[in-house]
Amino acid sequence: MKFSAMETSIGIFGAFVINAVITLIAGKLYYNPQHPQEVDSLTDFSTMLQGSLGSASKYIFALSIFAGGQSASVTGTLASQYILEGFMNVRVKVWILRVLTRTVSILPAFFITWAYGDRTSDVIGACQIVVNFVVPFTIIPLVKITSSPMKMGVHKNSIVSNLVLWFLCFFLSGLNIFAIGQQISDSVDSALMSWVVMSVLLLPYAGIIAYLIWKPVSVQPDAVHGLVRPTGKLLDVQQPHQLA
């Protein structure tokens, strides 16, 4: 767990540095209040990068994009593997897992680019909307589980950690709802129709989020011993008397 956390922290920090550099370069070199210039694809950005910083910059940019994609793919693969093997006891050969995950992550982007040309900005925007939509369904259960003494015992989050995590959870969920609403508003011409669409979609969505926050954490009976100590303390399998 320690090395996994270190690896994740390094990857996230590297992604932050790359995004910060891209934003700073774009703001410094390309933004002109009198004649603003839009970049609609990664190809256009790499061309602008090459024109300002030399030919090597576009290859460094391409490598950073490739590394980011591989990191995201590996993270998704490992997360799925942990869930399948650890929680569902389903084991899949490593090469099958690699082929399936790479196919799912690469083939859609390949065929979209092949059919419609370089529309990376539209694809990235659509992917961000999907990610925004599903984020609360992952972070809320994680915060609830890691904060629960029934699930984590002595390893549960501290009070300060709980406050910080719940604040971030509400803040991110609010930003996601705002982003989805803004996307709907930009896609619909009529203001009245946009409010109708947002009400139909966002009210059930907000209701589901509220239900996830309200739903109490429960512990199912142990498959072997049939009983879980209600105090929330972790049972030590090395001490059989605790399992009586």
N, C-alpha and C positions, 0 to 999 in steps of 0.2 A: 504494500500500500504506500509506503514511504517513497519508493522509487517511482511508482506510478504517478503519485502526486507531483514529484519533481519533474517528471517527463511532461506531464500536462502543463505545468507552470511554464516550463521552458518554451513549449510549443505556442501557448497563448501569448507569452511575451514576444516571441518572434513574430507572430501574426500582428500584434499591436504595433511593433516597430515598422513592419512593412506597410501597414495601412497608414500609419502616421507619415511615413516618408512620401507615399503616394499623394496624400492630402496636401502636404506642405509643398511638394513640387508643383502640383496642379495649381494651388493658390498663388505661388510665387511666379511661375513662368507663364501660365496660360490665362489667368483671370484678368480681364480688362473691363472695368466698369462701363467704358464708352462703347466697346465692341465685344460683348461677351461671346465666348466660343464654347459650343457644346460638344462633348465627346460621347458618342452613342455606342461605342463598342470597345472591347479590349484591344482590338487591332488598331483602331484610331489612336487610342492612348499610347500604345507602344510606338506608333509612328511619330507622334508628337514628342515622346520621350527621346526617341533617337535623334530627332532634329535639334533638340536642346542640349542633350548630354552625350551624344555620340552613339555609334552603332552598338557598342557593348551593352548599353543600358537596356535595350529591348530584350537581349538574351537574359540578362539578370532578372528583368521583370518576368519573362516567360518561366524561368526556373523557379521564381518565388511563387507564381501562380500554380505551377505543377506541384511544388512542395506542399503548398497549402491544401490542394486537392487530395494529395496522398495522405496527409495528416488527418484530414476530415474522414477519408475513407477508412483508414486504419482505426480511428476512434470509433466509428460506427460499427466496424467489424468486431472489435473487442467488446463493445457494449452488448452487441447481440450475442456474442459467444458467452459472456458472463451470465446473461439472463437465461439462455437456453440450457447451458450446462449446470449453472449453480441453482437455478430456481425450478427448472422444468426437467432436469436430468436428461436432456436431449443432446447427444453428441454427434457432431458432423465432422467428417474428415477435413483437415485444414485446406487442402487444395480445392475441395468443393466449395468451401466457404469463401475462399479467395475469388474463385471464378464467378460465383453468384454475386458477391458484393461488387466486384469490379464491373460486371455486366450491368447491374442495376444502376451504378453510378456513372458509367461512361456511355453506354449505348444510347440512352435518351438524348443526351447532349449532342452526340455525334449525328444522329438522324435529324434532329431539329436544325443543326447547323447545315447539314447536307441539303435539307429540303427548303429552308428559308434563308440561307445565307448567314452572314455574321450579324446576329441580333442578340449579342451577349447581354446588352443592357436590359432588354425586355426579359430575357431568361432569368437574369440575376434578380430583377425586380419581382418577377413572379415567384421565384424561389424564396425570396425574403418574406413575401406575404404568407406563403405556406408555413415557413418557419415561425413567423410571428403568431400564426394561428394556433400552432400546437405547443408552443413553449409553456404556457400555464399548465398544460396537462402533464408535463414532466417535472417542472420545478416545484409545484405545490405538493404532490405526493412525496417527493424527495425531502422537502423541508419537514413535512409532517412525520415521516418515518424516522429521519435522523434526530428529530426532537422528542420522539416518544420513548419514555422509559420502558414501556412494554416491549418495544422492538429492539432498543439499543442498550437497555440496562444502564450500567455505569458509564457507557460510552456515548450517551446522548449529548446533544448540544447544550452548551451553557446558556444561561439566561441572556447574557449579552449577545452571544451568537444567534440565539433565537430572534431577538429584537432586530438585529442587523439583517438576518436572512429574510424575515417576514417583511421588513421595509423594502428590501430589494425585490421581493416577490411581488408585492403590491405595485411598486413603481414600474417594474417591467411589464406586468399585466396591463397596467393603465396605458403605458406607451404602446403596447401591442394593439389594444382596442382602438386607441387613437389612430394608429397607422392604418389599421384595417378600415376604419370609418373614412379616413382621408382618401384611401384608394377607391372606395365605393363612391365617394362624392366626386372624385375626379373622373370616374368612368361613366357617370350618369349626368346627362345634360340638365334635367329638371331638378331644382332644389327640393321640391316636394317629393318627387320620386326617390331621390337619394335618401331622404329621411325615412320614407316607407321601407326601402330596401334595408337600411341600417337597422331599423326597428325590428324587422322580421328576422334578420340574421344575428344581430348583436345582443338582443334581449335574451334569447335562449342560450347564447354563448356565455353571457355574463351570469346567467342562472346556473349553468353547469359549473363555472368557476366557483361561484358561491357555494354550491353543493360540495365540491371537492374540499373547500376550506372548512365547511361545517362538519363533514362526515367524520365520526370518531375513528381513531385507529384501533383495530382489533387484531387479536392473535388467534390463529386457528389452533386446535388441539394438535399436539405433537403426533406425528405419524407412528412413532415407535412406542412412546410411553403413554400417549393419550392424555397428557395433562401438562399444562404450562403454569408455572408458579405465578399467581396473580400479582405478586409484589413488583414484578418487572425486573427482578434481579436475574442476571445471566446464570444459567445452570452450568456447573462444571462437570463435563462428562468424565473427568478423571476421578470424580468423587461420587461413587454409585449411590451413597446415602441421600444425595440431593435429588435423585431421580425417583425416590420411593413415593 
